[in-house]
């Protein structure tokens, strides 16, 4: 694939002009209607192939070699638009093309590509090399850039923290920016205090890897201004309010917001969208040492709002607060923040649906439409101001961890809203960043949420 990838891997698509074997994507009704030749139908009957979704039947040549394949779509292909993701696991190695399919060509190619992903950086056994020809009517370049963005997000999340701490995340951030000619800067360690990013410094100061604020600028002034902010907590012990072992096991994914906005930025820059892009990532590790921040501490944020620390495990909203306040000082036309912020969001919507919060009704509608079109699901949760009283503190302006444990995703969003006062169009995504169960288009592991839908939304915005 031509767009930047943090980890090199073979392209899941066939080279132009390569000799390919056919895959016939069929439904049960296709079999009943006898749409295959007599020899193939006889083989289907003998094998008991029912064209159930995600099943493959290999068809032999006269000489007994594998000549083609049947791929089951199930009775309603629309229910699984990315079912072709299974093909990379089920077909023998080599080059293939889909001869007939009820799926749209873009979804066919994208589904296959998404499903071909495997994180093999630390494994000695490598996956088989199965390649599929992109249909001629699909926009190959756009399919590849979307895959590159998703793969980048997955890769960054999947790499363990011993190789993806704040220093390494900055290296990946710089490599991405340099690939597309962007300007990249960082503010590190004690300079965060000198430059008035106290909350980023507070959360990350206990780590041996100094905290930092990463910034990327790309595009031309005069175009619509888009700011992406991603939570980059490279590991979260919980701080002095330490997590239990079970809850700490996946905390390498707590920089999933940063990984997702970097994947989205890749798509935007690779497409050359006419936007003035800013990407901000507060990159920290929430560790424990003698200078770790404590429950009961009170800190003044960049915006001047004072925050009482009632739980050191509610650190993500702190680093985002300073980054959002900084972005809000020069309000963009659209601000998007993404973070693995609350367990409450998972209780509300589970692990596969991306919750988002916004007061912009027009933007909310566009996001829902894009999510449906791109099969990139999301759901809006309310910025219910009735709960704003819950984040108030007796000793400071606000608390980072309201008592009571109710509406945790909403109160976290309301906390962030305090730091976005000038930007008219802001949306906050509280994502999981991890695929908990294998799907045709994704293995278990780091995952991109909503960035394909956001890419479409921003592409439409830039076109206008």
HELIX and SHEET records of a PDB file:
HELIX    1   1 UNK A   28  UNK A   32  1                                   5    
HELIX    2   2 UNK A   38  UNK A   47  1                                  10    
HELIX    3   3 UNK A   77  UNK A   80  5                                   4    
HELIX    4   4 UNK A   83  UNK A   86  5                                   4    
HELIX    5   5 UNK A   87  UNK A   90  1                                   4    
HELIX    6   6 UNK A  105  UNK A  115  1                                  11    
HELIX    7   7 UNK A  140  UNK A  158  1                                  19    
HELIX    8   8 UNK A  166  UNK A  179  1                                  14    
HELIX    9   9 UNK A  191  UNK A  194  1                                   4    
HELIX   10  10 UNK A  198  UNK A  204  1                                   7    
HELIX   11  11 UNK A  245  UNK A  248  1                                   4    
HELIX   12  12 UNK A  251  UNK A  255  5                                   5    
HELIX   13  13 UNK A  256  UNK A  271  1                                  16    
HELIX   14  14 UNK A  316  UNK A  328  1                                  13    
HELIX   15  15 UNK A  343  UNK A  349  1                                   7    
HELIX   16  16 UNK A  361  UNK A  373  1                                  13    
HELIX   17  17 UNK A  385  UNK A  391  5                                   7    
HELIX   18  18 UNK A  408  UNK A  417  1                                  10    
HELIX   19  19 UNK A  451  UNK A  463  1                                  13    
SHEET    1   A 5 UNK A  56  UNK A  60  0                                        
SHEET    2   A 5 UNK A  66  UNK A  72 -1                                        
SHEET    3   A 5 UNK A  21  UNK A  26  1                                        
SHEET    4   A 5 UNK A  94  UNK A 100  1                                        
SHEET    5   A 5 UNK A 130  UNK A 132  1                                        
SHEET    1   B 8 UNK A 183  UNK A 188  0                                        
SHEET    2   B 8 UNK A 212  UNK A 219 -1                                        
SHEET    3   B 8 UNK A 275  UNK A 286 -1                                        
SHEET    4   B 8 UNK A 224  UNK A 236  1                                        
SHEET    5   B 8 UNK A 334  UNK A 339  1                                        
SHEET    6   B 8 UNK A 426  UNK A 430  1                                        
SHEET    7   B 8 UNK A 354  UNK A 358 -1                                        
SHEET    8   B 8 UNK A 378  UNK A 380  1                                        
SHEET    1   C 3 UNK A 298  UNK A 300  0                                        
SHEET    2   C 3 UNK A 306  UNK A 308 -1                                        
SHEET    3   C 3 UNK A 398  UNK A 399  1                                        
SHEET    1   D 2 UNK A 434  UNK A 435  0                                        
SHEET    2   D 2 UNK A 445  UNK A 446 -1                                        
END                                                                             
